[in-house]
Every structure is written in structure tokens, then in C-alpha cells.
Amino acid sequence: MHYYNEEDLARFGEMAKYRPELFEKFLAWYTACQEEGALSKREKALIGLAVAVTVQCPYCIEAFTNSCLENGSNMDQMTEAMHLASAIRGGASLVHGIQSHNAHDKVSM
């Protein structure tokens, strides 16, 4: 047994069981966000994959990997997107180290 089960992705629609109107609104928003607009579907799929890796959602990673491939991305492009998102996450964590410097400086004065 695993925390994440591949079969659960296919069960996502079950989230509509108790509040279907909220789930329908979510799906409409989620779908609209992926439509062609100022960004192409391919670009949006790459962004989706990068974010999915950053938030560490295995269901989203699988879905957006498939979307990237369906929209013409290759593994080099997907890997660059994942590295950029990971580097931003790492940098965002590291810059918070300045808070430690600030706390140190208050005590050391």
C-alpha cells in the first residue's frame, strides 16, 4: 500500500460527491486555465509540469507529463522547466536564510 495510488487519479471526479457545484466550478476554472490564450497549450503544459514537480503532486506530474508530450514538448524542454522550478524553490528557501542573519544580528549587537 502506498500513500499515492495511481488508480486514485481516475477517481478524481469522486470529489464532486458532496459539493458538486464547487467541483464543477473548479473543473471549469482548471480547464479554462489550460486553454490556448496568450500562452500556447504547450507552454501552459510546461508551466503545469514545473509547478507539479515543485508542489510534489505525483498525480499532477503524471497528468502534465502527458499533456506536455501531447502538446509537442520533449524531455529536454520538460527537464529544463523542472530544473528552473526546482532552482526557484531552492532559491526561495535559501533567501529565507537572511532571516537567520537578521536574528543573529539582533542578538549579536
WOBEL-V161624 format. One line per field, one symbol per residue. phi: phi as a letter, one per 20 degrees, with the letter a starting at -180 (. if undefined). Layout:
phi=???
This chain:
phi=.cfddgffgfeggffegecgfffffffffgfffefgbfdfgffffffgfffgffeldfffgffffffgffdnedfffffffffffffffffffffffffffffffffef
